[in-house]
Amino acid sequence: MKKSILSLALVLATGLLFAQKKTTTSAGINFDATTSLDALPKAENKTVIASLDTKTGKLAFEATVKSFTFSNPKIQEHFNGKGWMDSDQFPTASFAGSISNINDVTFTKDGIYNVTVKGELSLHGIVKPIETKGTVTVNGKSIKAAANFSIKLEDYDVKGGAIVAGKVSKEPTISVNAEF
């Protein structure tokens, strides 16, 4: 009887531990590098892997670079090419960090919570610290995380003639969203 109770307690405790880490394989990232000269450099990736630990606030995203889709196939070809993302050599982009004010989020109470996210963005083989504001939305058992931020392409050694020509923004806006 004692062994059964102990076993049941271990199973329940393990279940609670695993329930704190939420994952999805269908998070999204939007990349907007439009300028006044060209409205086409916009891409979307709906197959991003994301995880969120609701106890510690650890947050991670990983995107396959070739999964970004553009309305113009030629732009997509350039984006994945050597002068840009060089997706054959650098097939993924990732973020690993945490929500620094995780204690302000009540995962058992519906609401929209403002958060600060800090971590490291790995892009084009270069890792840089990043900090941005975002939101966590709790609605029943659904948890949504979202953030918008800009990066400087030169910080990640991303170059291309279209950037110099002003057809692609030097500081594109990136929108990240995940539903866990």
LUMZA-175922 format. One record per residue: x, y, z of N, C-alpha, C in turn; residue in three letters. Coordinates in steps of 0.001 Angstrom, whole numbers, plus 500000, padded with zeros to 6 digits. Layout:
REM LUMZA-175922
XYZXYZXYZALA
...
//
This chain:
REM LUMZA-175922
500827498805500000500000500000500000500870501259500000MET
501925501273500844502813502431500891503531502621499560LYS
503914501496498915504583501594497615503636502172496567LYS
502377501802496623501391502306495662501192503805495837SER
501093504248497072500916505678497350502158506452496915ILE
503340505925497211504584506574496818504683506646495289LEU
504344505553494619504382505536493151503406506545492569SER
502203506607493113501200507557492639501677508995492860LEU
502281509258494004502794510597494299503900510987493316ALA
504780510052492987505847510335492028505284510611490633LEU
504288509840490225503670510046488920503005511419488867VAL
502284511789489905501624513102489942502644514236489945LEU
503689514102490724504721515136490784505410515285489432ALA
505692514169488768506308514217487445505370514902486458THR
504096514598486507503112515226485628503052516722485835GLY
503112517170487074503090518600487358504337519293486828LEU
505483518627486954506719519216486449506660519384484936LEU
506197518356484236506130518437482789505060519420482335PHE
504024519614483082502944520521482707503399521977482709ALA
504512522270483360504999523645483424505688524060482127GLN
506158523092481350506823523413480096505839523218478955LYS
505566524301478260504636524303477140505435524371475845LYS
505005523636474827505698523654473547504703523730472390THR
505209524170471260504423524178470032505376524053468846THR
504864523504467758505637523423466514505006524304465435THR
504078525152465849503411526014464867503393527483465304SER
504462527894465955504599529314466276504898530054464972ALA
504788531358464997505007532125463779505966533277463965GLY
506694533560462903507566534732462861507283535461461555ILE
507040536758461658506887537616460484508106538512460401ASN
508619538647459199509804539450458917509369540548457951PHE
509517541806458340509079542927457507510248543880457287ASP
510788543843456069511918544702455712511521545669454599ALA
510240546021454566509757546921453516510329548329453689THR
510400549010452573510839550401452566509898551183451653THR
510121552475451556509294553290450654509538552918449195SER
510663552282448902510971551868447534510412550493447174LEU
510184549653448179509739548287447882508904547740449043ASP
507663547366448749506756546820449768506771545304449811ALA
507600544653448995507580543190448922508456542441449931LEU
509504543031450495510337542221451395509654541908452735PRO
508607541075452653507902540596453843507877539074453769LYS
508124538443454898508120536983454914507406536485456156ALA
506984535235456072506290534602457190506788533166457318GLU
506898532723458544507270531341458839506298530843459899ASN
505484529858459550504466529337460468504849527994461072LYS
506103527594460913506533526281461411507657526413462437THR
507569527429463258508600527712464261508345526857465501VAL
509399526297466042509323525517467277509529526482468445ILE
508672526381469450508787527279470601508504526524471888ALA
509125526983472963508847526404474282508833527513475321SER
508008527294476335507872528233477447507730527438478728LEU
508591527725479685508478527123481008507750528136481885ASP
506520527815482266505696528769483005506194528998484428THR
507032528137484922507562528314486275508798529211486282LYS
509736528947485361511000529688485353511007530870484394THR
510092530851483410510055531904482408510981531657481235GLY
511690530522481223512577530235480092511752530120478824LYS
512278530747477784511569530852476521512555530581475396LEU
512130529807474384513013529506473262512202529395471980ALA
512808529837470887512234529726469554513322529232468617PHE
512944528408467643513874528007466596513130527953465273GLU
513690528614464262513061528682462945514022528186461871ALA
513509527392460969514274526995459794514211528159458808THR
515365528649458406515426529843457571514720529625456235VAL
514882528453455640514245528194454342512718528115454436LYS
512169528088455637510712528033455803510053529412455771SER
510843530472455655510265531804455483509771531909454044PHE
508524532325453890507957532440452549507646533892452222THR
507952534256450992507717535595450465506688535497449350PHE
505994536577449057505032536574447955505744536499446603SER
506982536963446557507766536944445328508867535882445469ASN
508821534820444661509826533744444769511259534230444558PRO
511453535283443772512804535798443534513390536390444824LYS
512551537084445592513009537636446867513372536497447818ILE
512563535443447824512847534287448668514191533655448283GLN
514459533568446993515724533025446514516895533882447006GLU
516765535197446883517820536101447359517998535985448878HIS
516888535941449618516902535844451080517709534628451540PHE
517556533503450862518255532275451242519666532175450674ASN
520033533089449768521322533018449096522499533471449937GLY
523685533323449348524939533632450048525061535093450468LYS
524546536006449702524657537424450049523739537833451188GLY
522836536932451567521870537256452599521970536312453781TRP
520983535451453917520928534561455078521806533327454922MET
522217533023453705523059531852453438522510530639454198ASP
521258530308453887520535529284454653521114527871454514SER
521951527630453508522613526321453449523678526207454542ASP
524400527288454780525433527286455822524841527545457210GLN
523798528381457288523167528732458556521674528402458460PHE
521316527133458612519929526700458341518886527139459356PRO
519298527549460546518313527937461562518652529289462184THR
517614529908462692517740531109463522517064530750464838ALA
517612531230465950517026530838467232517133531952468259SER
516286531823469256516308532709470415516237531833471655PHE
517069532125472630517014531445473924517136532509475005ALA
516175532530475894516197533530476954515107533268477958GLY
514610534345478540513565534175479546512752535452479705SER
511585535254480287510737536383480667511245536835482023ILE
511794538045482080512449538481483317511457538784484433SER
510221539100484090509219539380485125508127538289485132ASN
508542537045485070507608535913485007506665535886486207ILE
507092536403487339506236536405488533505042537357488402ASN
505063538239487394503929539132487149502822538454486341ASP
503100537252485825502132536521485008501468535451485862VAL
500137535484485920499367534474486655498749533536485618THR
499348532360485460498917531432484420497582530763484736PHE
497070530983485926495769530418486298494658531454486218THR
494987532666485770493997533746485696494026534370484300LYS
492869534417483658492772535020482329493208536472482373ASP
493931536872481337494359538258481236495480538425480232GLY
495815539676479986496940540024479124498003540634480030ILE
499178540035480008500267540437480901501417541012480073TYR
501887542193480453503055542792479802504313542174480395ASN
505216541768479505506435541106479953507659541733479290VAL
508800541481479895510085541837479309510835540545479037THR
511304540424477808512011539210477389513469539566477140VAL
514363538785477732515807538985477544516427537658477148LYS
517384537729476241518064536508475833519046536776474723GLY
519317535714473952520275535809472864519626535348471569GLU
519791536163470537519306535838469212520485535352468389LEU
520328534168467812521357533587466947520840533641465517SER
521561534371464685521138534588463307522375534683462428LEU
522387533936461340523481534008460375524830533700461039HIS
524796532799462032526009532378462717526524533338463764GLY
525777534383464070526194535389465053525166535425466180ILE
525659535481467407524786535515468586524921536883469244VAL
523775537527469454523756538860470075522686538895471162LYS
522951539655472243521907539818473268520763540663472725PRO
519578540364473204518403541111472783517456541244473964ILE
516787542369474030515776542601475059514600543301474388GLU
513389542846474686512208543441474090511009543300475011THR
510007544075474735508736543973475460507827543027474688LYS
506930542388475406505982541491474779504760541327475654GLY
503890540415475236502704540113476026502538538604476143THR
501965538204477261501511536832477464500013536945477727VAL
499231536235476937497783536249477084497335534883477574THR
496651534865478704496107533632479270494598533663479060VAL
494086532608478447492650532492478218492272531028478416ASN
491791530718479612491505529317479938492808528539479987GLY
492884527471479197494115526669479155495063527138478060LYS
494640528141477291495460528654476197496410529742476701SER
497658529646476269498662530665476580499239531140475254ILE
499190532449475025499760533037473817500864533995474220LYS
501956533954473497503070534873473716503318535627472419ALA
503596536931472520503839537745471330504831538848471649ALA
505640539187470646506588540293470790506920540842469407ALA
507256542118469367507714542795468146509010543513468479ASN
509981543417467582511241544112467794511942544291466453PHE
512956545116466437513766545326465236515194544908465517SER
515870544513464445517300544211464536518015544990463448ILE
519298545160463614520125545761462569520771544616461802LYS
520488544533460511521032543442459705522556543425459739LEU
523183544606459783524646544661459805525219544011461073GLU
524465544030462181524931543380463413525086541873463237ASP
524359541310462281524398539864462029525098539558460702TYR
525855540511460202526631540372458975525773539954457781ASP
524537540449457759523645540206456624523776541405455698VAL
524223541115454471524475542189453507523777541833452207LYS
523560542789451414522963542557450107522817543860449368GLY
522869543766448061522763544957447225521460545703447426GLY
520384544961447704519081545611447883519045546472449146ALA
519838546114450144519912546928451367520575548264451030ILE
521692548188450342522427549389449950521572550261449035VAL
520792549627448159519948550364447216518686550925447872ALA
518434550583449136517269551095449847515986550322449593GLY
516090549156448936514902548343448666514548547431449843LYS
515488547240450739515280546407451927515734547213453138VAL
514903547223454160515210547979455369516477547462456049SER
517297548368456533518491548006457290518117547491458679LYS
516895547860459129516412547438460439514997546868460310GLU
514894545613459854513563545016459696512872544794461037PRO
511551544787460975510725544492462136510422543002462149THR
510550542401463313510283540982463473509158540841464499ILE
508141540080464125507023539793465014507017538299465300SER
506944537975466582506961536570467003505676536295467758VAL
505059535145467471503852534773468220503792533259468348ASN
503290532820469491503156531389469747501945531146470598ALA
501261530062470310500153529622471157500527528267471721GLU
500573528213473038500972526977473717499759526248474253PHE
//
